[in-house]
Amino acid sequence: MASRGRRAVALVAAGLIAGAGAFAPPSTPAQAAVPDTFTLTGSGYGHGVGMSQYGAQEMAKAGWSTDSILNFYYPGISIENRTVGNIRVQLIQATTVVVRYAGAAGTLTPAGAGAASAAQGSVVTFAVSGSNVKASGLGSAKTASSFTIAWSGASNCSGYVTVDGTNGGSQGYCRGTMTATVIGGKVNLIATVGLARTYLYGLGEVPSSWSGAALSAQAAAARTYAAKQTYKSSCNCEVYSDTRSQYYAGRSKEIETTYGAYWVGAVNRTSPSSTTGSLLLYGGQPITASYSAANGGRTEASADIWGGALPYLISKEDPWSLKAGVPDSVKAWTVTKTQAQMKAIFGLADVASATITATTAGGSAKTIVAKSSSGASKTITGAETIRNAFGLRSAHFAISSPSTARQPTPVKTPFVQITLSPDIDGDGRGDVIALDLEGRLVAYPFLQGTSGPQLGTNYLLATGLTGHRVFAAQDWDRDGFNDLMTIDPSGILFLRRGLGSAKFAEPQEVGHGWTNYRLLPAGDMTGDGYPDCLAIDAAGKLWTYVGRGAKGFKGGRISSGHGWTNLQAFPAGDATNDGKQDLIGINAAGQLRLYPGKGTGGFYTPRLVGHAWNVYTLAAGADMDGNGYADIMGRNENTHVLLYYANKSGSSYAKPVQIGTGW
């Protein structure tokens, strides 16, 4: 499976030291302490077998060629051009499927009947009718065992269709044809595309801005991976469009501004014609071209991870996955597991310790044993089983001693970023989140002392976030705890789910391609109960990305305005206390303006609420004092931090109070 990255992980138990007291009867065995949390730190992302995508990029930057990169990660192979045919990609399987001829006219052809014309703008809804498909939207409804969807411009991507709820989003799919059938009581929609080029044009596995040799190595590996797949009757396909196989994003990949042409060029360099492409071969046959984002410094052998020994998938040192250019979120990360989560993972009454008793040749945890306070134990075996059980990025563990209390964290200032977050520590007030120059993310609790507002002693939330952007996502997954989001330097968006008491689950990837966007997690902008994100692109256009909790975002995006290029915009929370989420911004003239949210994705006319604010770097969007109105914090050029309490209805802000300096 072509998934992403591996890690070297340390499990650190943190909690209260408790156990049998001095007056326990001699016949009662002493119970081990039960930590509140376990902290896991590590490196890498994915299973670690085969090519490291980030490693390949670092090699390309150092001057390695495409062939030399591939031979490094798949020793003993040959690289040859072979004729390849079409491949079937499952786009979606659902009760109903909606196809829109958004960017071209086309045809809809039922099995055994003639084609019906579809004008540009036509919408066809496919539903289940017994074992057949029912298509509605082009005149009278038609029922057949299958339907073929075609459109003009498919040969050169000048036309396209969109499919609701798929990776293609609003950019849709411009290559090949589609077929709708019924499988397992649901509509199954596939795209049939050429494997040599057109399938690869739509793969969103690595950033298109990467070096040419790394892109071509990815193209050759991805083509080989797909060529090795066999037909699956459960999807009428060879590959899925998600990370069960490879991430097929469709048209959006090849039309990316500037960089889309880089990716298409890389594919073409590995493909002499539309029916011929380079494949990685061993013994004259396509290899299992596994790859992952990064491996933490050593590749894994296929025998250790999946049980089948392959001579070209062995464990070997890979210093490229640890180079400085690899994001810290991939090569050095920290996550936290609560006692409740550990209990669920191991099925024990409690977990007092977790010990790795065996590792793979690549260093991943192969066996881990947990013990409860009463001495009961449970063993989990297999690196991928362990990785999946813990929900981690890779499986390379080491264990250290428990730590029972939050310790003040030394930080290097001035801070790279300051964010106001809704309550994360459970005291009913907002918190200040700060990212320092060395990638440490710390929190400062907001205190209301007798001498006025002040910040408490900081404590560590995460490390290894150099180059990241951090955002307060409110309660993104609607589980009662406020969450955080981060974007790493390569544009991958991660959700850090809050667990209460200022603890967060391991980062979960919920999107990519965010490098050139200013992201604004702004709460529920659309009224569906889920928080959403606003994003400003390089052209100053404002977009609403509709959230769907822990699953990330719904397909497509909503245009929400333009002309935001020279505006510093910040989520303001419910600044007007009307139940709707607002924005606040500073324009080039230094005017502070409040944009009241309509609750449907747009904003009312902005209100002027202050002047001369262009001397500040702002943080906004959290109710610091618990009065129901979101406040503002500003850092000035002297690195003083000033708090501005919001007055009633967000119409103005009180005189500032200094709550920090040296930031």
C-alpha positions in Angstrom: 0.0 0.0 0.0 1.3 3.4 -0.9 0.8 5.3 2.4 2.9 7.9 4.1 5.9 7.9 6.5 7.3 6.0 9.6 8.6 7.1 13.0 10.9 6.6 15.9 8.7 6.9 18.9 9.3 7.3 22.6 6.5 6.4 25.0 6.6 8.6 28.1 4.1 7.9 30.9 3.0 11.0 32.7 0.7 11.0 35.7 0.2 10.8 39.5 2.4 8.4 41.4 -0.1 6.3 43.3 -0.1 2.8 44.9 -0.5 0.8 48.0 0.2 2.8 51.1 2.4 1.9 54.1 -0.5 0.3 55.9 -1.4 -2.2 53.1 -1.7 -5.8 54.5 1.4 -7.9 53.9 -0.7 -10.3 51.7 -1.8 -7.5 49.4 0.6 -7.0 46.5 1.6 -3.4 45.9 -0.1 -1.8 42.9 1.9 0.0 40.2 1.3 3.7 39.6 -1.3 4.5 36.9 -0.2 7.5 34.7 -2.7 10.0 33.5 -1.1 10.3 30.1 1.5 8.7 27.8 3.6 11.0 25.6 4.9 9.5 22.3 7.7 11.2 20.4 9.1 9.9 17.1 10.1 10.4 13.5 8.8 9.4 10.1 5.3 9.0 8.6 3.9 5.7 7.3 5.0 2.1 7.0 8.6 3.0 6.0 8.9 0.3 3.3 10.5 1.3 0.0 10.9 4.9 -1.2 10.8 7.8 1.2 9.1 10.7 -0.6 10.8 13.3 1.5 14.1 11.5 1.2 13.7 11.4 -2.6 13.2 15.2 -2.5 16.3 15.8 -0.4 18.3 13.5 -2.8 17.0 15.4 -5.8 18.0 18.7 -4.2 21.5 17.3 -3.7 21.8 16.5 -7.5 20.7 12.8 -7.6 19.0 11.7 -10.8 15.6 10.0 -11.0 17.1 6.6 -11.8 19.7 6.9 -9.0 17.0 7.7 -6.5 14.9 4.8 -7.5 17.9 2.4 -7.4 18.8 3.6 -3.9 15.3 2.8 -2.5 14.6 -0.3 -4.7 18.1 -2.0 -5.0 18.5 -4.6 -7.7 15.7 -3.3 -10.0 15.8 -2.3 -13.7 13.9 0.6 -15.1 12.3 0.0 -18.5 9.6 1.5 -20.8 6.7 -0.9 -21.3 3.3 -0.6 -23.0 0.5 -0.2 -20.5 -3.2 0.1 -21.0 -6.1 1.7 -19.0 -6.7 1.5 -15.3 -10.0 1.7 -13.4 -10.2 4.0 -10.4 -13.0 3.9 -8.0 -14.1 7.5 -7.3 -17.0 6.9 -5.0 -19.5 4.3 -3.7 -22.6 5.7 -2.2 -26.4 5.4 -2.0 -26.7 8.3 -4.5 -24.0 9.8 -6.7 -24.3 13.3 -8.3 -22.4 14.0 -11.5 -22.3 17.6 -12.9 -21.3 18.5 -16.4 -19.7 21.6 -14.9 -17.0 22.3 -17.5 -18.2 20.7 -20.7 -21.1 19.2 -22.6 -21.1 15.5 -22.9 -23.1 12.3 -23.2 -24.7 9.7 -20.9 -25.0 6.2 -22.4 -27.1 3.5 -20.7 -26.0 -0.1 -21.3 -27.7 -1.5 -24.4 -29.1 1.9 -25.5 -28.0 5.0 -27.4 -26.3 8.0 -25.9 -28.3 11.0 -24.5 -26.8 14.4 -24.9 -25.9 16.5 -21.8 -25.5 20.2 -22.1 -22.8 22.0 -20.1 -24.4 22.7 -16.7 -26.5 19.5 -16.7 -26.7 17.5 -13.4 -27.4 13.8 -13.3 -28.3 11.9 -10.1 -27.6 8.2 -10.0 -29.5 6.0 -7.5 -30.0 2.3 -6.9 -33.0 0.5 -8.5 -32.8 -3.1 -7.6 -29.6 -4.4 -9.2 -29.6 -1.6 -11.7 -28.8 2.1 -11.8 -31.4 4.8 -12.2 -30.3 8.1 -13.8 -32.3 11.2 -13.4 -31.7 14.7 -14.7 -31.7 14.4 -18.5 -35.4 14.3 -19.3 -37.2 11.2 -18.2 -35.4 8.9 -15.8 -33.6 5.9 -17.3 -32.7 2.6 -15.7 -29.9 0.3 -16.9 -27.3 -2.1 -15.6 -24.6 0.6 -16.2 -24.1 4.1 -17.5 -21.1 5.5 -19.3 -20.4 9.2 -18.7 -18.3 11.1 -21.3 -17.6 14.7 -22.0 -15.9 16.9 -24.6 -12.2 17.9 -24.0 -11.2 14.7 -22.1 -8.2 14.2 -24.4 -6.6 17.5 -23.4 -8.3 18.4 -20.2 -10.2 21.3 -21.8 -13.5 20.0 -20.4 -14.4 18.3 -17.1 -17.2 17.0 -14.9 -17.5 17.1 -11.1 -18.7 14.4 -8.7 -20.1 15.5 -5.4 -18.2 14.2 -2.3 -15.1 13.1 -4.1 -11.4 14.1 -4.0 -11.9 16.1 -7.3 -14.0 18.7 -5.5 -15.0 21.8 -7.5 -12.2 21.2 -10.1 -13.5 17.8 -11.0 -12.1 15.2 -13.4 -11.0 15.9 -17.0 -9.6 12.7 -18.2 -11.0 9.4 -19.5 -14.6 8.3 -19.0 -16.7 7.2 -16.1 -19.0 4.2 -15.5 -21.8 3.9 -12.9 -23.0 0.5 -11.8 -24.5 -1.0 -8.6 -22.3 -3.0 -6.2 -23.4 -4.1 -2.8 -26.6 -2.1 -2.9 -24.8 1.2 -3.7 -23.9 3.2 -6.8 -20.3 2.6 -7.7 -18.6 5.1 -9.9 -15.2 4.5 -11.6 -13.0 6.5 -13.9 -11.2 4.7 -16.7 -8.0 6.4 -17.6 -4.7 5.6 -19.3 -2.0 4.3 -16.9 0.9 5.7 -18.9 0.0 9.3 -18.3 -3.5 10.4 -17.6 -4.0 8.5 -14.4 -0.7 9.9 -13.1 -1.6 13.5 -14.0 -4.3 13.4 -11.3 -2.2 11.9 -8.5 -1.8 14.1 -5.5 0.9 12.2 -3.7 3.6 14.9 -3.4 3.8 18.7 -3.8 4.1 19.6 -7.5 6.7 22.3 -6.5 9.3 19.6 -5.7 12.5 19.1 -7.6 12.1 17.5 -11.1 14.0 14.3 -10.3 11.9 13.6 -7.2 8.7 14.2 -9.1 9.8 11.8 -11.9 10.8 9.2 -9.3 7.3 9.5 -7.7 5.7 9.2 -11.2 7.6 6.0 -12.0 7.0 4.5 -8.6 3.3 5.4 -8.7 2.8 3.9 -12.2 4.5 0.7 -11.2 2.5 0.5 -8.0 -0.7 0.8 -10.1 0.5 -1.6 -12.7 0.9 -4.3 -10.0 -2.7 -4.0 -8.8 -5.3 -6.6 -9.8 -9.0 -6.3 -10.6 -11.3 -6.0 -7.5 -14.9 -7.0 -8.1 -16.0 -5.1 -4.9 -15.2 -1.8 -6.7 -15.1 -2.8 -10.3 -11.6 -1.3 -10.2 -7.9 -1.9 -9.9 -7.2 1.0 -7.6 -9.1 3.3 -5.1 -8.8 7.0 -5.3 -7.7 7.4 -1.7 -4.7 6.2 0.4 -5.9 2.6 0.3 -4.1 2.8 -3.1 -3.0 6.3 -4.2 -4.6 9.7 -3.7 -6.3 10.5 -7.0 -7.2 14.2 -7.0 -8.2 14.6 -10.7 -8.0 17.9 -12.6 -6.9 20.0 -9.6 -3.5 18.4 -9.7 -2.6 19.2 -13.3 -4.1 22.7 -13.4 -2.3 24.0 -10.2 -1.0 27.5 -10.8 2.6 27.3 -12.0 3.4 24.0 -10.4 0.8 21.8 -12.1 2.9 22.0 -15.3 5.9 20.8 -13.3 4.1 17.6 -12.3 2.7 17.0 -15.8 6.2 17.4 -17.2 7.6 15.0 -14.7 5.0 12.4 -15.7 5.8 12.9 -19.4 9.6 12.5 -18.8 8.8 9.0 -17.6 6.4 8.3 -20.4 7.5 8.3 -24.1 3.9 8.1 -25.3 0.3 8.0 -24.1 0.5 4.2 -24.0 4.1 3.7 -22.9 5.7 4.4 -19.5 8.7 3.5 -17.4 8.2 0.7 -14.9 10.3 -0.6 -12.1 11.1 -4.3 -12.8 12.6 -7.2 -11.0 13.0 -10.4 -12.9 11.2 -8.8 -15.8 8.0 -8.1 -13.8 6.7 -4.9 -12.1 7.7 -4.7 -8.5 5.6 -3.9 -5.5 6.6 -0.2 -5.5 5.7 0.7 -1.9 6.6 4.2 -0.7 5.8 6.4 2.3 6.4 10.0 3.3 9.5 9.3 5.4 11.0 6.5 7.4 12.8 8.1 10.3 16.3 7.2 9.1 16.1 3.6 8.0 13.8 1.8 5.6 11.8 -1.2 6.7 12.0 -4.7 5.1 8.7 -5.9 3.6 9.2 -9.2 5.5 9.0 -7.3 8.8 6.0 -5.2 8.0 3.8 -7.5 5.8 5.4 -10.9 6.1 6.6 -11.4 2.6 10.3 -11.0 1.9 11.1 -9.2 -1.4 14.7 -8.7 -2.4 14.2 -5.1 -3.5 12.3 -4.1 -0.3 15.0 -4.5 2.4 16.0 -2.6 5.5 18.8 -0.1 4.8 20.1 3.2 6.3 18.4 6.3 4.8 20.0 9.5 6.1 18.0 11.5 3.5 14.8 11.1 5.5 16.4 13.0 8.4 17.8 16.0 6.4 17.2 19.5 7.5 14.7 20.1 4.6 12.3 17.4 5.9 9.5 19.0 8.0 9.7 18.5 11.7 6.2 17.1 11.7 7.5 14.2 9.7 10.9 13.6 11.2 10.4 14.7 14.8 7.0 14.8 16.5 5.2 14.4 19.8 1.7 13.1 20.6 -0.2 12.3 23.8 -2.4 9.3 24.7 -4.6 9.5 27.7 -5.1 6.7 30.2 -8.6 6.1 28.8 -7.1 5.7 25.3 -4.4 3.3 26.5 -7.1 1.3 28.3 -9.1 1.0 25.1 -6.0 0.1 23.0 -4.9 -2.8 25.3 -8.3 -3.8 26.7 -7.0 -3.6 30.3 -8.7 -2.1 33.4 -5.8 0.4 33.4 -2.3 0.8 31.9 0.6 1.3 34.3 3.4 0.7 31.8 4.0 -0.1 28.1 7.2 -1.8 27.1 8.6 -2.7 23.7 10.0 -6.2 23.8 11.0 -6.7 20.1 11.8 -4.5 17.2 12.1 -4.9 13.4 15.4 -4.7 11.5 14.4 -1.1 10.7 13.8 -0.3 14.4 10.0 -0.2 14.5 8.2 -1.7 17.4 7.3 -5.3 16.6 5.9 -6.4 20.0 4.7 -4.2 22.8 3.5 -5.4 26.2 1.3 -3.3 28.5 0.8 -4.1 32.2 -2.0 -2.9 34.5 -1.6 -1.7 38.1 -2.7 -5.2 39.3 -0.2 -7.0 37.1 -2.4 -8.1 34.3 -0.7 -7.8 30.9 -1.7 -7.6 27.2 0.6 -7.9 24.1 0.2 -6.4 20.7 2.3 -7.8 17.9 3.2 -6.5 14.4 4.5 -3.1 13.5 1.5 -2.1 11.3 -0.9 -3.5 13.9 0.8 -1.4 16.6 0.8 1.7 14.4 -2.9 1.3 13.6 -3.8 0.5 17.2 -2.2 3.6 18.4 -3.3 5.7 15.4 0.3 6.8 14.9 2.4 7.9 12.0 5.0 5.1 12.3 6.0 2.4 14.8 9.6 2.9 16.2 9.4 3.1 20.0 11.5 3.8 23.0 10.3 4.2 26.6 11.3 6.7 29.3 10.3 7.4 32.9 7.0 8.9 34.0 6.7 12.6 34.6 3.9 13.8 36.9 3.6 17.5 36.5 3.6 20.2 33.9 7.0 21.8 33.9 7.8 25.4 32.8 9.3 25.3 29.3 12.3 27.5 28.4 11.4 29.3 25.1 13.4 31.3 22.6 11.8 34.6 21.8 10.6 36.7 20.0 7.8 34.2 19.3 7.2 33.2 15.7 3.4 33.2 16.2 0.9 34.0 18.9 -2.6 32.6 18.8 -5.6 33.1 21.1 -7.4 29.8 21.7 -10.7 29.0 23.3 -10.3 27.2 26.6 -8.1 24.2 26.3 -7.2 23.6 30.0 -10.8 23.5 31.3 -10.8 26.7 33.5 -13.5 28.4 31.4 -11.2 31.1 30.0 -9.2 31.4 26.8 -5.6 30.5 26.6 -2.6 32.0 24.8 -0.7 29.6 22.4 2.8 30.6 21.3 5.3 29.0 18.9 8.9 29.8 19.6 11.9 30.1 17.3 12.9 26.5 17.8 9.6 24.9 17.1 8.2 24.5 20.6 4.5 25.1 21.0 3.6 26.3 24.5 0.4 27.4 26.3 0.0 30.2 28.8 -3.2 30.0 30.9 -5.0 33.3 31.3 -5.4 34.3 34.9 -7.7 36.9 36.5 -5.7 37.8 39.6 -6.4 40.5 42.3 -4.0 42.8 40.4 -5.7 42.3 37.1 -5.3 40.0 34.1 -2.1 38.1 33.8 -0.6 35.0 32.2 0.3 32.0 34.2 3.4 29.8 33.8 3.8 28.3 30.4 3.8 24.6 29.7 4.7 22.5 26.6 2.1 21.3 24.1 4.3 20.0 21.3 7.8 20.2 19.8 9.2 19.9 16.3 7.0 22.6 14.7 9.6 24.8 13.1 8.1 26.4 10.0 4.5 25.5 11.0 1.6 27.7 11.2 -0.7 27.2 14.2 -4.4 27.9 14.4 -7.1 27.6 17.1 -9.8 25.4 15.5 -12.4 25.6 18.3 -14.2 22.3 18.8 -13.6 21.1 15.3 -14.8 17.5 15.9 -17.6 18.4 18.3 -16.5 16.2 21.1 -16.6 18.9 23.8 -12.9 19.8 23.7 -11.3 22.6 21.8 -8.8 21.6 19.1 -5.8 23.0 17.3 -4.7 22.9 13.6 -1.2 23.2 12.1 0.1 23.5 8.6 3.6 22.2 8.0 6.0 23.8 5.5 4.9 21.5 2.7 1.3 22.6 3.0 -0.1 19.6 4.9 -2.9 20.5 7.3 -3.1 18.6 10.6 -5.9 18.4 13.1 -4.7 18.1 16.8 -7.8 16.9 18.6 -8.2 18.2 22.1 -8.6 15.7 24.9 -9.2 18.1 27.7 -6.8 19.4 30.4 -4.6 20.9 27.7 -3.9 17.4 26.2 -4.0 16.7 22.5 -4.2 13.5 20.4 -1.7 12.7 17.7 -1.9 15.0 14.7 -4.2 13.8 12.0 -3.8 14.8 8.4 -7.0 16.4 7.1 -5.8 18.2 4.0 -2.9 19.3 1.8 -2.0 22.0 -0.7 -2.3 24.9 1.8 1.1 26.4 1.2 -0.2 29.5 -0.6 -3.3 30.1 1.6 -3.9 32.2 4.7 -6.0 29.9 6.8 -8.7 31.2 9.2 -10.4 28.5 11.3 -13.4 30.6 12.0 -16.0 28.4 13.7 -19.3 27.4 12.2 -19.8 29.8 9.3 -22.5 27.8 7.4 -24.9 26.9 10.2 -24.5 23.1 9.9 -23.1 22.6 13.4 -19.5 22.0 12.3 -16.7 24.5 12.4 -15.4 25.7 9.0 -12.3 27.3 7.7 -11.9 30.4 5.7 -8.9 30.8 3.4 -7.4 33.7 1.5 -5.5 32.8 -1.7 -2.7 34.7 -3.3 -5.1 36.7 -5.4 -6.9 37.9 -2.3 -10.0 35.8 -2.8 -11.8 34.5 0.3 -13.1 31.0 0.3 -15.1 29.0 2.7 -14.1 25.3 3.2 -17.0 23.5 4.9 -15.8 21.3 7.7 -17.0 17.9 8.5 -15.3 17.3 11.9 -12.5 14.7 12.2 -13.0 13.8 8.6 -11.7 17.2 7.4 -13.7 19.0 4.8 -16.6 18.4 2.6 -15.9 18.4 -1.2 -15.7 21.8 -2.9 -15.5 25.2 -1.5 -17.6 28.4 -1.4 -16.5 31.7 -2.8 -17.0 34.3 0.0 -15.5 37.5 -1.4 -12.5 39.1 -2.9 -10.2 42.0 -2.3 -8.6 40.6 0.8 -5.0 40.9 -0.3 -3.9 43.8 1.9 -6.1 42.9 4.8 -4.7 41.2 7.9 -7.7 39.0 8.8 -8.3 37.0 12.0 -11.0 34.8 13.3 -12.9 36.9 15.9 -15.0 34.2 17.4 -18.5 35.4 18.2 -17.4 39.0 18.8 -21.0 40.3 18.6 -22.4 37.6 20.8 -25.2 36.8 18.4 -24.5 33.2 17.9 -22.6 33.7 14.6 -18.9 33.7 13.9 -17.2 36.9 12.9 -14.0 38.2 11.4 -11.8 41.1 12.4 -9.1 42.7 10.2 -6.7 45.6 9.8 -6.5 47.3 6.5 -3.5 49.1 5.0 -4.5 52.4 6.7 -4.4 50.7 10.1 -8.2 50.7 10.6 -9.6 47.9 12.7 -12.8 46.5 11.2 -15.2 44.0 12.5 -17.0 41.8 9.9 -20.2 40.4 11.5 -20.9 36.9 10.2 -24.3 36.1 8.6 -24.2 32.5 9.7 -24.5 31.3 6.1 -20.9 31.7 5.0 -20.9 35.5 4.3 -20.5 38.7 6.2 -22.4 41.9 6.7 -20.9 45.4 6.0 -17.8 45.8 8.3 -17.8 48.1 11.3 -15.0 50.5 12.1 -13.9 49.7 15.6 -10.5 51.3 15.9 -7.6 53.2 14.3 -3.8 53.0 14.2 -3.8 49.2 14.6 -1.1 48.6 12.0 1.6 48.7 14.7 0.3 45.4 16.1 0.6 41.8 15.3 -2.8 40.5 16.3 -4.2 37.4 17.9 -8.0 37.2 18.2 -10.9 34.9 18.4 -11.1 33.8 22.1 -13.1 34.9 25.1 -10.3 35.4 27.6 -12.4 36.6 30.6 -15.5 34.4 30.1 -18.0 37.3 29.5 -19.3 35.9 26.2 -17.4 38.3 23.9 -14.2 37.5 22.0 -11.2 39.6 22.9 -8.1 40.8 21.1 -4.4 40.5 22.0 -1.8 42.6 20.2 2.0 42.4 20.2 3.7 45.7 19.3 7.1 46.5 17.9 8.6 46.5 21.4 7.4 42.9 21.9 4.9 44.0 24.6 1.7 42.0 24.7 -1.5 44.0 25.3 -5.0 42.6 25.9 -8.1 44.5 24.7 -11.3 43.3 26.3 -14.3 43.4 23.9 -17.2 45.7 25.0 -20.8 44.8 24.4 -21.8 43.7 20.9 -18.2 43.9 19.7 -18.6 47.6 18.9 -15.4 48.7 20.6 -12.6 47.5 22.8 -11.6 48.6 26.3 -8.3 50.4 27.1 -5.4 47.8 26.8 -3.8 46.0 29.7 -0.2 44.9 29.3 0.0 41.2 30.2 3.4 40.3 28.8 6.7 41.6 27.5 9.7 40.2 25.6 7.5 38.3 23.2 
